[in-house]
Amino acid sequence: MFIMVSIRNIKCRLYLNSTQSSLMEMYQSHCRLVWNLALHQREEYWNKASTHGPLQYKEAHGSISEYGQSAELTVLKNDFPFLYDTPAGTLTNVLTALDQSYKLFFSNLKKKNGLAGKPRYKRSTDSIPLKFKGNANTKRGYTPVRIDGQNYARIFLDKIGSVRFRCHEEVIGKVKNCMVKKETDGWYITLAVEGEFTRENRSHKMIGIDLGVIHTVTTSEGEHIDMPTEFQLIEERIKFLKSRNDRRKVKFSNSWKKEVRKIAKLQQKLARAKDYFIKMTANKLTTENFLVVLEDLKVKNMTRSAKGTIEDPGRNVAAKSGLNRSILSNNWAALRNKIVQMGSKNGCEVVLVNPKHTSQTCSSCGLIHIDNRRTQEHFKCIGCGTEMNADVNAAINILRLGEPKFRSSTDDKKVA
C-alpha cells in the first residue's frame, strides 16, 4: 500500500444569485478583453520578428512572454480602470492560459503531428474559465462549508462572496484554487483539491484489452463491454437537427439560435454520458485487476482521411469514413487515457504494447496469417483450427505481449 499526495479536480453545479451571475458575466467579458489584447500583441510581435528576423528582433526588442505581459497588466488597468473590478489572479490566469496555448502550438508545429492549433480571438459568445486562486491571508480561505442536512456547500470567492454549489462528495484536503465556467445549462465550479490517498490493489488477475468498433472493450477473459445504444440514438438525433437547421432556418435568426441551443444541450448530454461510461469502465478494469495490458494505438493516424489528392485519389473512401466515425464514436483515446489515469489511482499497473499482428495471430499455436481472421468477429486458425471470437483472441495475444514487459519493469524497480 502506498500513500500519495496529489491534486484531484471535483466538478460541481454552481448556483448563483442574479448579482453574482452578473458579476461572473462581467469578469468573463474582462477576461476576453485581456485575452484578445494579449493575443493581438503577440501576433504583432511575431509578424515584425518574421519580417526583420527572429533572432535580430529578439536582441533589439527582447522576447515576449507571460511574465512580460503580466507586468504590463498594471499599465492596461490604468487605461481600462474597470479591470480593477476583476480579481487580479483571474486576469493573470488568462495570460498563463494564452502562454500555454502558444507553447503547445509551437510544440505541435515542431513535432509536425498535425495537431497544431493556433490560439484564436475570443468572441462575445465564447465562455472563458475564471480562476480564483487561494489566499493564505484570507480568513475564510477556500474551505467549503457544508450546509447542514443538505447536499450543498458554500465557498467564499474573492469579490463575489459566498456561493452555493451542489456537493456530491466529501471534499477531503486543501482547496488550492477554484475554476468557474459557464456551460450550456448553467455555471459550474471545479475545485482543485490537494490531499493524500492510498494506493492498494488486492487483486491477482491480469487481463489484456482489445478496443473495437463492434464491442468497445473486449477482455482476454471473454467479457464484452459496449457503449449504451442510447448514445448512438443521441448522435443520430444531433445529426438530424443540424441538417434540418442548415436546410430550413435562416442563419443567425431567432429560430436558428433556438435550434443551436437545443443541439448544444444534446451534445452536452452526450459528452457527459460518455464521460461517465468511460470513468466507470476504467474504474472497473483497474480495481478488479492488478495488471491491464492495452494496445498503444495511434488514433490520430488511424482516423486520418482516405480521400487522397486529385493526382492520387484514395480508395474505399466511404468505408474508411464509416470506420473513422466508429473509432471516434467509441472514444478509444479517451478510454485509454482514463485507464492509465485510474490505474495509478487504484494501484493497477497499465502496460501499453504494439498491437501489430495481434488480430492475425493464433492465441493457441502462434501462427500469423491474414486468413486467420475470416470476418470482423470470427477467428479461425488455418493451422490448428482454433475457433473463437476475433476480439477475444486479440486480447489474449495483447496480454501475452504485456506480461514480459511488466515483469522486466518490475525487476528493474527491485534492482533500483
C-alpha positions as CSV (number, residue, x, y, z in Angstrom):
1,M,0.0,0.0,0.0
2,F,1.3,3.4,-1.0
3,I,0.3,6.9,0.3
4,M,0.5,9.5,-2.4
5,V,-0.1,13.3,-2.3
6,S,-1.9,14.5,-5.4
7,I,-4.3,17.1,-6.7
8,R,-7.7,16.0,-8.0
9,N,-10.5,18.0,-9.5
10,I,-14.0,17.9,-8.2
11,K,-16.6,19.5,-10.6
12,C,-19.9,20.7,-9.1
13,R,-23.0,22.6,-10.2
14,L,-22.9,26.2,-9.0
15,Y,-25.9,28.2,-8.0
16,L,-25.5,32.0,-8.2
17,N,-28.0,34.7,-7.4
18,S,-28.7,37.4,-10.0
19,T,-26.0,39.8,-8.7
20,Q,-23.3,37.1,-8.6
21,S,-24.3,35.9,-12.1
22,S,-23.9,39.4,-13.4
23,L,-20.5,39.8,-11.8
24,M,-19.4,36.5,-13.3
25,E,-20.6,37.6,-16.8
26,M,-18.7,40.9,-16.3
27,Y,-15.5,39.0,-15.3
28,Q,-15.8,36.9,-18.4
29,S,-16.0,40.0,-20.6
30,H,-13.0,41.5,-18.9
31,C,-11.0,38.2,-19.4
32,R,-12.0,38.1,-23.0
33,L,-10.7,41.7,-23.5
34,V,-7.3,40.8,-21.8
35,W,-7.0,37.6,-23.9
36,N,-7.7,39.4,-27.2
37,L,-5.3,42.3,-26.4
38,A,-2.6,40.0,-25.3
39,L,-3.1,37.8,-28.4
40,H,-3.0,40.8,-30.7
41,Q,0.2,42.0,-29.0
42,R,1.8,38.6,-29.6
43,E,0.7,38.4,-33.3
44,E,2.2,41.9,-33.9
45,Y,5.4,40.8,-32.3
46,W,5.7,37.6,-34.4
47,N,4.8,39.5,-37.6
48,K,7.6,42.0,-37.0
49,A,10.0,39.3,-35.9
50,S,9.3,37.3,-39.1
51,T,10.0,40.4,-41.2
52,H,13.2,41.6,-39.5
53,G,14.5,38.2,-38.5
54,P,13.5,36.4,-35.2
55,L,17.0,36.5,-33.6
56,Q,17.8,40.1,-34.6
57,Y,14.4,41.3,-33.5
58,K,14.6,39.5,-30.1
59,E,18.0,41.0,-29.4
60,A,16.8,44.5,-30.2
61,H,13.3,44.4,-28.5
62,G,13.6,41.4,-26.2
63,S,11.3,38.4,-26.1
64,I,7.5,38.3,-25.4
65,S,6.4,36.1,-22.5
66,E,3.8,35.6,-19.9
67,Y,5.8,37.5,-17.3
68,G,6.3,40.5,-19.5
69,Q,2.7,40.7,-20.4
70,S,1.7,40.3,-16.7
71,A,3.9,43.3,-15.8
72,E,2.1,45.3,-18.5
73,L,-1.3,44.4,-17.0
74,T,-0.9,47.2,-14.4
75,V,-0.5,49.7,-17.3
76,L,-3.5,48.2,-19.0
77,K,-5.6,48.7,-15.9
78,N,-4.7,52.4,-15.9
79,D,-6.1,52.6,-19.4
80,F,-9.1,50.5,-18.6
81,P,-9.9,51.2,-14.9
82,F,-12.9,48.8,-14.9
83,L,-10.4,45.9,-14.9
84,Y,-9.7,46.7,-11.2
85,D,-13.2,45.2,-10.5
86,T,-12.0,41.8,-11.6
87,P,-9.8,39.7,-9.2
88,A,-6.1,40.1,-10.2
89,G,-5.4,36.4,-10.1
90,T,-8.3,35.8,-12.6
91,L,-6.8,38.2,-15.1
92,T,-3.3,36.8,-14.6
93,N,-4.5,33.3,-15.3
94,V,-5.8,34.4,-18.7
95,L,-2.2,35.3,-19.7
96,T,-1.0,32.0,-18.3
97,A,-3.5,30.1,-20.4
98,L,-2.5,32.1,-23.5
99,D,1.1,31.4,-22.9
100,Q,0.4,27.6,-22.5
101,S,-1.6,27.7,-25.7
102,Y,1.3,29.2,-27.6
103,K,3.8,26.7,-26.2
104,L,1.5,23.8,-27.3
105,F,1.1,25.4,-30.7
106,F,4.9,25.7,-31.3
107,S,5.5,22.2,-29.8
108,N,3.0,20.7,-32.2
109,L,4.5,22.6,-35.2
110,K,7.9,21.3,-34.2
111,K,6.7,17.7,-34.0
112,K,4.6,18.0,-37.2
113,N,1.9,15.8,-35.8
114,G,-1.0,17.7,-37.4
115,L,-2.3,18.9,-34.0
116,A,-1.0,22.5,-34.3
117,G,-3.9,24.8,-33.3
118,K,-3.1,28.5,-33.3
119,P,-4.7,30.5,-30.4
120,R,-7.7,32.5,-31.7
121,Y,-9.6,35.5,-30.6
122,K,-12.4,35.1,-28.1
123,R,-15.9,36.0,-29.3
124,S,-18.6,37.5,-27.1
125,T,-20.4,34.1,-27.1
126,D,-17.3,32.2,-26.0
127,S,-17.1,31.0,-22.4
128,I,-13.8,31.6,-20.7
129,P,-12.8,29.9,-17.4
130,L,-12.5,32.1,-14.4
131,K,-9.8,31.0,-11.9
132,F,-9.9,32.1,-8.3
133,K,-6.5,31.5,-6.6
134,G,-6.2,30.6,-3.0
135,N,-5.0,33.2,-0.5
136,A,-3.5,32.1,2.8
137,N,-4.1,35.5,4.3
138,T,-7.8,35.3,3.7
139,K,-9.6,34.3,6.9
140,R,-12.3,32.3,5.2
141,G,-9.9,30.9,2.6
142,Y,-11.2,28.4,0.0
143,T,-12.5,25.9,2.5
144,P,-16.0,24.6,1.6
145,V,-18.6,24.7,4.4
146,R,-21.3,22.0,4.0
147,I,-24.9,23.2,4.6
148,D,-26.4,21.0,7.4
149,G,-28.9,18.4,6.3
150,Q,-28.4,19.2,2.6
151,N,-26.2,18.0,-0.3
152,Y,-25.0,21.6,-0.8
153,A,-22.0,23.5,0.4
154,R,-20.8,27.1,0.4
155,I,-17.4,28.6,-0.5
156,F,-16.2,32.2,-0.3
157,L,-14.8,33.6,-3.6
158,D,-12.8,36.9,-3.9
159,K,-15.0,39.9,-4.8
160,I,-18.0,37.5,-5.3
161,G,-18.8,36.5,-1.7
162,S,-20.3,33.2,-0.5
163,V,-21.6,31.0,-3.3
164,R,-23.6,27.8,-3.1
165,F,-22.8,24.6,-5.0
166,R,-24.1,21.0,-5.1
167,C,-21.6,19.0,-3.1
168,H,-21.9,15.4,-4.3
169,E,-18.9,14.1,-2.4
170,E,-16.9,14.9,0.6
171,V,-14.1,17.4,-0.1
172,I,-11.1,16.0,1.8
173,G,-7.9,18.0,1.6
174,K,-6.9,21.6,0.9
175,V,-8.6,23.5,-1.9
176,K,-5.7,25.1,-3.9
177,N,-7.9,27.0,-6.3
178,C,-11.3,27.2,-7.9
179,M,-12.3,27.4,-11.6
180,V,-15.7,28.7,-12.5
181,K,-17.0,28.3,-16.1
182,K,-20.4,28.8,-17.8
183,E,-21.7,25.8,-19.7
184,T,-24.8,25.3,-21.8
185,D,-27.1,24.6,-18.8
186,G,-25.6,26.9,-16.2
187,W,-22.5,27.7,-14.1
188,Y,-20.1,25.0,-12.8
189,I,-17.2,25.2,-10.3
190,T,-14.2,22.9,-10.3
191,L,-12.2,22.6,-7.0
192,A,-8.5,21.6,-7.3
193,V,-8.1,19.6,-4.0
194,E,-4.7,18.6,-2.7
195,G,-4.8,15.6,-0.4
196,E,-3.4,12.2,0.4
197,F,-4.9,9.0,-1.0
198,T,-3.8,5.3,-0.6
199,R,-3.0,3.0,-3.5
200,E,-3.9,-0.5,-2.7
201,N,-5.0,-3.3,-5.0
202,R,-5.6,-6.8,-3.6
203,S,-6.4,-8.4,-7.0
204,H,-4.2,-11.1,-8.5
205,K,-5.8,-11.0,-12.0
206,M,-4.2,-9.9,-15.3
207,I,-6.1,-9.1,-18.4
208,G,-5.5,-7.9,-21.9
209,I,-7.9,-5.5,-23.6
210,D,-8.8,-5.1,-27.2
211,L,-10.5,-2.0,-28.3
212,G,-13.0,-2.5,-31.2
213,V,-15.8,-0.9,-33.2
214,I,-18.4,-3.6,-32.6
215,H,-17.5,-4.1,-28.9
216,T,-15.9,-1.1,-27.3
217,V,-13.9,-3.2,-24.9
218,T,-13.1,-6.9,-25.1
219,T,-11.1,-8.6,-22.4
220,S,-8.9,-11.7,-22.6
221,E,-11.4,-13.4,-20.3
222,G,-14.1,-13.1,-23.0
223,E,-16.0,-10.2,-21.4
224,H,-17.5,-7.6,-23.8
225,I,-18.2,-4.0,-22.6
226,D,-20.3,-2.0,-25.1
227,M,-21.3,1.6,-25.1
228,P,-25.1,2.0,-24.5
229,T,-27.2,2.1,-27.6
230,E,-28.7,5.4,-26.4
231,F,-25.5,7.1,-27.3
232,Q,-25.9,6.3,-31.0
233,L,-29.6,7.5,-30.9
234,I,-28.5,10.8,-29.5
235,E,-25.8,11.1,-32.1
236,E,-28.3,10.5,-34.9
237,R,-30.7,13.0,-33.4
238,I,-27.9,15.7,-33.3
239,K,-27.0,14.9,-36.9
240,F,-30.7,15.2,-38.0
241,L,-31.2,18.5,-36.1
242,K,-28.0,20.0,-37.6
243,S,-29.1,19.1,-41.1
244,R,-32.6,20.4,-40.6
245,N,-31.3,23.7,-39.1
246,D,-29.0,24.2,-42.1
247,R,-31.7,23.5,-44.6
248,R,-34.7,25.2,-43.2
249,K,-33.6,28.1,-40.9
250,V,-32.1,31.5,-41.8
251,K,-28.6,31.6,-40.2
252,F,-28.5,33.8,-37.0
253,S,-32.3,34.2,-36.9
254,N,-34.1,33.6,-33.6
255,S,-35.4,30.2,-34.6
256,W,-31.9,29.2,-35.8
257,K,-30.3,30.3,-32.5
258,K,-33.0,28.4,-30.6
259,E,-32.2,25.2,-32.5
260,V,-28.5,25.7,-32.0
261,R,-29.1,25.9,-28.2
262,K,-31.1,22.7,-28.4
263,I,-28.3,20.9,-30.3
264,A,-25.7,22.2,-27.8
265,K,-27.7,20.8,-24.9
266,L,-27.9,17.4,-26.6
267,Q,-24.2,17.5,-27.3
268,Q,-23.5,18.3,-23.6
269,K,-25.8,15.4,-22.5
270,L,-23.9,13.0,-24.8
271,A,-20.5,14.2,-23.7
272,R,-21.3,13.8,-20.0
273,A,-22.9,10.4,-20.5
274,K,-19.8,9.2,-22.4
275,D,-17.5,10.6,-19.8
276,Y,-19.4,8.8,-17.1
277,F,-19.3,5.5,-19.1
278,I,-15.5,5.9,-19.6
279,K,-14.9,6.6,-16.0
280,M,-16.9,3.7,-14.7
281,T,-15.4,1.3,-17.2
282,A,-11.8,2.4,-16.4
283,N,-12.5,2.2,-12.6
284,K,-14.0,-1.4,-13.0
285,L,-11.0,-2.6,-15.0
286,T,-8.3,-1.1,-12.8
287,T,-9.9,-2.2,-9.5
288,E,-10.7,-5.8,-10.5
289,N,-7.2,-6.4,-11.9
290,F,-3.6,-5.6,-10.8
291,L,-2.3,-5.7,-14.4
292,V,-4.1,-4.3,-17.5
293,V,-2.4,-4.5,-20.9
294,L,-3.6,-2.2,-23.6
295,E,-2.9,-1.6,-27.3
296,D,-0.7,1.5,-27.9
297,L,-3.0,2.8,-30.7
298,K,-2.2,5.9,-32.7
299,V,-5.8,7.0,-33.0
300,K,-4.9,10.2,-34.8
301,N,-3.2,8.3,-37.6
302,M,-5.9,5.6,-37.7
303,T,-8.7,8.2,-38.3
304,R,-6.9,10.1,-41.0
305,S,-9.0,10.8,-44.1
306,A,-8.6,8.4,-47.1
307,K,-9.7,11.0,-49.7
308,G,-6.2,11.5,-51.0
309,T,-5.5,14.1,-53.7
310,I,-6.6,14.8,-57.3
311,E,-3.4,13.2,-58.6
312,D,-3.5,10.3,-56.2
313,P,-7.2,9.7,-55.1
314,G,-8.0,7.4,-52.2
315,R,-9.7,4.0,-52.4
316,N,-12.7,2.8,-50.4
317,V,-13.2,6.3,-49.1
318,A,-16.8,5.7,-47.9
319,A,-15.9,2.6,-46.0
320,K,-12.9,4.3,-44.4
321,S,-15.0,7.3,-43.4
322,G,-17.5,4.9,-41.7
323,L,-14.7,3.2,-39.8
324,N,-13.3,6.6,-38.7
325,R,-16.7,7.6,-37.3
326,S,-17.0,4.3,-35.4
327,I,-13.5,4.7,-33.9
328,L,-14.2,8.3,-32.8
329,S,-17.6,7.4,-31.5
330,N,-16.1,4.7,-29.3
331,N,-13.7,7.2,-27.8
332,W,-10.6,4.9,-27.9
333,A,-8.1,7.6,-27.0
334,A,-10.2,8.9,-24.0
335,L,-10.8,5.4,-22.7
336,R,-7.1,4.5,-22.9
337,N,-6.0,7.7,-21.2
338,K,-8.6,7.2,-18.4
339,I,-7.5,3.6,-17.8
340,V,-3.9,4.8,-17.4
341,Q,-5.0,7.6,-15.1
342,M,-7.3,5.4,-13.0
343,G,-4.6,2.7,-12.9
344,S,-2.2,5.0,-10.9
345,K,-5.0,5.9,-8.6
346,N,-6.2,2.3,-7.9
347,G,-2.8,0.7,-7.7
348,C,-3.1,-1.2,-11.0
349,E,-0.2,-1.5,-13.4
350,V,-1.1,-0.4,-17.0
351,V,1.2,-1.6,-19.8
352,L,1.0,-0.4,-23.5
353,V,2.1,-2.8,-26.2
354,N,2.5,-2.6,-30.0
355,P,-0.8,-4.1,-31.5
356,K,0.9,-5.3,-34.7
357,H,-0.4,-8.7,-35.9
358,T,-2.4,-9.3,-32.7
359,S,-5.6,-9.7,-34.7
360,Q,-4.0,-12.2,-37.2
361,T,-2.0,-14.3,-34.6
362,C,-3.5,-17.5,-33.3
363,S,-3.5,-17.5,-29.5
364,S,-3.1,-21.3,-29.4
365,C,-0.3,-22.1,-31.9
366,G,1.1,-18.6,-32.6
367,L,0.6,-18.8,-36.4
368,I,0.4,-15.4,-38.0
369,H,-1.7,-15.3,-41.2
370,I,-4.1,-12.8,-42.7
371,D,-6.6,-15.6,-43.5
372,N,-6.9,-16.5,-39.8
373,R,-9.4,-13.6,-39.3
374,R,-12.3,-14.5,-41.6
375,T,-14.6,-11.7,-40.6
376,Q,-14.7,-8.8,-38.2
377,E,-15.9,-11.1,-35.3
378,H,-14.9,-14.6,-36.4
379,F,-11.4,-16.0,-36.0
380,K,-10.4,-19.5,-37.2
381,C,-6.7,-20.6,-37.4
382,I,-5.8,-22.2,-40.7
383,G,-3.1,-24.1,-38.9
384,C,-4.5,-25.7,-35.8
385,G,-8.2,-24.9,-36.4
386,T,-8.7,-22.9,-33.2
387,E,-12.0,-21.0,-33.5
388,M,-13.2,-18.2,-31.3
389,N,-14.3,-14.5,-31.2
390,A,-11.7,-12.4,-33.1
391,D,-11.6,-9.7,-30.4
392,V,-11.1,-12.2,-27.6
393,N,-8.2,-13.9,-29.5
394,A,-6.6,-10.4,-30.0
395,A,-7.0,-9.6,-26.3
396,I,-5.2,-12.9,-25.3
397,N,-2.3,-12.0,-27.6
398,I,-2.1,-8.5,-26.2
399,L,-1.9,-9.9,-22.6
400,R,0.9,-12.2,-23.6
401,L,2.8,-9.3,-25.1
402,G,2.4,-7.2,-22.0
403,E,3.4,-9.8,-19.4
404,P,7.2,-9.9,-20.2
405,K,7.2,-6.1,-20.4
406,F,5.6,-5.9,-17.0
407,R,8.0,-8.4,-15.4
408,S,11.1,-6.6,-16.8
409,S,9.9,-3.3,-15.5
410,T,9.2,-4.9,-12.0
411,D,12.6,-6.4,-11.9
412,D,14.2,-3.0,-12.8
413,K,12.3,-1.4,-9.9
414,K,13.5,-4.1,-7.5
415,V,17.1,-3.6,-8.6
416,A,16.8,0.2,-8.2
